[in-house]
Amino acid sequence: MRRPAPYRIRKLWPLEGEAFRRHLLRLDPETRQFRFGSAVNDDFLNAYADTARRIGTVIYGAFRGPEMCASAELRALHALGDEMAEAAFAVETAHRHQGLGSALMDRIITAAKNRGIHYLHMICARENQPMLRLGEKFGAQFRIDHGEALGEIATDPPTALSLLGEALDDTTDFVAAVLDWSRPTGQARVRR
């Protein structure tokens, strides 16, 4: 999939918790509600950013310069090695309608496929039309249950080409991350 200019789509690395935190804290109240299913405050987002890199979670970001402005998470639903995971997305208001959701979804589906995840679940408010359109674009069938839209995307088994593609993307993603870390706003900070 083509990368939306002037953005870079790449995997987040363990030292980039602060970039993720800054991104989450910039989300407006409606985006926070759509992403987390209820109104959340800064304390919740700080705690979430601290635990987001748990085992089995892969995070991709859309970067404009050194700042992250959109995120996609592949989160295991149960135990590591399970065949199901959740895809969750957040795009800051000023960066919408740039194709970031599609570019991030493409990376999430490849990551799911390469980890043996057969079903990618999406849960969002039924009013969240951008998320519904994104899921449907990638084959999700949604059903409404208690005000939430529940969707599922079936993924194909991994192939040598998909594994190689992710490995090559990881290499270029890491180089881009190192370059971002050398910029003042992209530097990793140790949280005490």
C-alpha positions in Angstrom: 0.0 0.0 0.0 1.2 3.5 -0.8 2.4 5.6 2.1 0.4 8.8 2.5 2.8 11.7 2.0 4.2 13.5 4.1 3.7 10.8 6.7 5.9 7.8 7.6 4.1 4.7 8.8 6.3 2.6 11.1 6.4 0.2 14.0 7.0 1.7 17.5 10.0 0.5 19.4 10.3 0.0 23.2 12.1 3.4 23.6 9.2 5.3 22.1 6.6 5.2 24.9 6.8 9.0 25.2 5.9 9.5 21.5 2.8 7.3 22.0 1.9 9.1 25.2 2.1 12.5 23.6 -0.1 11.3 20.7 -2.7 9.9 23.1 -2.8 13.1 25.2 -3.4 15.2 22.1 -6.6 13.3 21.2 -9.7 15.4 21.5 -12.6 14.1 23.8 -14.6 12.6 21.0 -11.6 10.7 19.6 -10.7 9.5 23.1 -14.3 8.2 23.6 -14.3 6.5 20.2 -10.9 4.9 20.8 -11.5 3.7 24.4 -15.3 3.2 24.4 -15.9 5.8 27.1 -14.7 9.3 28.3 -11.1 9.0 29.6 -8.9 11.6 31.2 -5.2 12.3 31.0 -4.4 10.0 34.0 -6.0 7.1 32.3 -4.1 7.8 29.1 -0.8 8.1 31.0 -1.4 4.7 32.7 -2.4 3.2 29.3 0.7 4.4 27.6 2.8 2.9 30.4 1.3 -0.6 29.9 0.6 -0.5 26.1 3.7 -2.4 25.2 2.7 -5.5 27.1 3.5 -8.9 25.7 1.7 -9.6 22.4 0.9 -6.0 21.5 2.3 -4.5 18.3 1.9 -0.7 17.8 2.3 1.2 14.5 2.3 4.9 14.2 1.9 7.5 11.5 4.7 10.1 12.0 4.9 13.6 10.5 8.4 14.6 11.3 9.3 13.2 14.7 5.8 13.4 16.1 3.3 10.6 16.1 -0.1 11.7 14.9 -2.0 8.4 14.5 -1.7 4.9 16.0 -2.9 1.4 15.4 -2.6 -1.4 17.9 -2.7 -5.2 17.5 -3.6 -6.5 20.9 -4.0 -10.1 21.8 -7.5 -10.8 23.1 -6.5 -13.7 25.4 -3.3 -15.6 25.8 -0.2 -15.1 23.7 -0.4 -17.5 20.8 -4.2 -17.1 20.5 -5.7 -17.0 17.0 -7.7 -13.8 17.8 -6.6 -10.2 18.3 -8.1 -6.7 18.4 -7.2 -3.9 16.1 -7.6 -0.4 17.6 -6.9 2.9 15.9 -6.7 6.6 16.8 -6.0 9.5 14.4 -5.6 13.0 15.7 -8.2 15.4 14.3 -5.8 17.5 12.3 -4.4 14.5 10.4 -7.7 12.8 9.3 -8.6 12.2 5.7 -5.0 11.5 4.7 -5.2 7.7 4.2 -3.5 7.0 7.5 -6.2 4.6 8.7 -5.8 2.5 5.6 -2.0 2.5 5.7 -2.0 1.5 9.4 -4.7 -1.2 8.8 -2.5 -2.7 6.0 0.4 -3.0 8.5 -1.8 -4.4 11.2 -3.3 -7.1 9.0 0.2 -8.2 7.8 1.4 -8.3 11.5 -1.7 -10.4 12.5 -1.2 -12.7 9.6 2.5 -13.2 10.3 1.7 -14.0 14.0 -0.8 -16.7 13.2 -3.8 -14.6 14.1 -6.7 -15.8 12.0 -9.3 -13.3 13.2 -8.9 -9.6 13.7 -11.6 -8.0 15.8 -12.8 -4.4 15.7 -15.0 -2.9 18.3 -16.3 0.7 18.0 -19.3 2.9 18.7 -21.9 2.5 16.0 -21.6 6.2 15.4 -18.0 5.9 14.5 -18.5 6.0 10.8 -14.8 6.4 9.8 -13.9 3.2 11.7 -16.8 1.3 10.2 -15.8 2.4 6.7 -12.2 1.4 7.4 -13.2 -2.0 8.6 -15.6 -2.6 5.7 -12.8 -1.5 3.2 -10.7 -4.4 4.5 -13.6 -6.9 4.5 -15.0 -6.6 8.0 -18.6 -7.5 8.5 -20.2 -5.5 11.4 -23.1 -6.3 13.6 -24.6 -4.0 16.2 -24.7 -5.2 19.8 -25.8 -2.9 22.7 -24.7 0.3 20.8 -21.4 -1.1 19.7 -20.4 -2.2 16.3 -18.5 -5.5 16.3 -16.5 -6.5 13.3 -14.2 -9.3 12.3 -11.6 -9.6 9.5 -10.3 -13.0 8.6 -6.6 -13.1 7.7 -4.8 -15.5 5.5 -1.9 -17.7 6.7 1.6 -16.2 6.6 3.6 -16.6 3.5 7.3 -16.3 2.9 6.7 -13.0 1.1 4.6 -11.6 4.0 7.2 -12.6 6.5 10.0 -11.1 4.4 8.0 -7.9 3.8 7.5 -7.4 7.5 11.2 -8.1 8.2 12.2 -5.5 5.6 9.7 -3.0 7.0 11.0 -3.6 10.5 14.6 -2.8 9.3 13.6 0.5 7.6 11.2 1.3 10.5 14.1 0.9 13.0 16.4 3.2 10.9 13.6 5.8 10.7 13.1 5.5 14.5 16.8 6.1 15.2 16.7 9.2 13.0 13.6 10.4 14.9 15.3 9.8 18.3 18.0 12.2 17.3 15.5 15.0 16.9 14.5 16.9 20.1 10.8 16.0 20.1 11.4 12.4 19.1 14.0 11.6 21.8 13.0 8.9 24.3 12.6 10.1 27.8 12.9 8.0 30.9 9.8 8.3 33.0 10.4 8.2 36.7 
